[in-house]
């Protein structure tokens, strides 16, 4: 296993290119199950989660080819298999996205029930509710969702839960409904750019999805879909992480090949924390000179502040002047990074779904353990500014969602190395 070893104290400066959004690519790859014609997904990032999705597709009879330029070509060769096995689903919850397209095309699916994760229970009741509304018969057997549908019929449904809409749940129902008979109307659909991207890809395949980007999606079922070529959107979470790196180290970073219009809430918060943010059509930059000001962070479904940037911004405000309150309204238990940031001298007290952060004047490098993808990014950010050496262990988490993070950070001046972790942690 690898670890990242960081010598803190360098203000990051320079330009970096954003990668393609993992959370777009995963459901879009699942959507290629909806046609027997070849599909080409361009600029797919070389991430562990993408590799996992390709293995699932291969288990489902899809021939997948990955080219050096990042293009992934898929072609369904055999529609006989309908099982997404536990060994793969347990490493990546987004695997559940094959449920909708399998039902749409093959009328049957056996998908391992995704478990909880380190940041709490992650139910899929809304996915199941939406699929049932379309006429799917569902049961849980031996840890698997076993689903069958003689025919899928368009339906009206409300897909909101206690924490708002569901991103992969909307994706699943959307993919099941594009080939259903009649019209489906999803109220309280997730509006995330990655859901919009999936809907645009489906339309490029010949689907008729309307209301894209709004909380009400209307899907007019079509007889069949054809192949398509598509380049998914840039990764707004990776972009936000680089902007946070500029903010926390007091440098200046420009991120190119990105969509600033997907980052409104993040820009608003960076500005409130005392950073200067500028942007053009496809670039955004963040710079900081003076002290960071304290500011509250409240996560919300899009277009609110993304929960996937909560940990990184908690690292940032841990060095701000004053008290900041971080409120998690999407995953109330997503605070695994609090204790590890504490090992680096951050002063954070967790209270239910909130964390109260008392700004400190410096962080101190330490060996820390990454607990999940975004928490590891927060520890890397803290390490970039901490005094002395930080070792972030269990970096396989970070490899799920950030492509070559150490190479990109090195290009911005960071002293960061990936080394083998002899302790095997
Ligand atoms: C997706 C993202 C993840 C991000 C999350 C929230 C992918 C692959 N992953 O995850 O990075 O952190 O959106 O933006 O795109 N919920 C229910 N019932 C359900 C489904 C969800 O109550 O059936 C709850 C969840 O527990 C959570 C909230 O709804 O509190 C949002 O979850 P959801 O949008 O479904 O997250 P994911 O799609 O799993």
Boltz pocket constraint, residues with backbone or C-beta under 6 A from the ligand:
constraints:
  - pocket:
      binder: B
      contacts: [[A, 22], [A, 23], [A, 26], [A, 93], [A, 94], [A, 121], [A, 122], [A, 123], [A, 124], [A, 125], [A, 126], [A, 127], [A, 128], [A, 161], [A, 162], [A, 163], [A, 164], [A, 165], [A, 166], [A, 167], [A, 168], [A, 169], [A, 190], [A, 194], [A, 307], [A, 308], [A, 329], [A, 330], [A, 331], [A, 332]]
      max_distance: 6.0
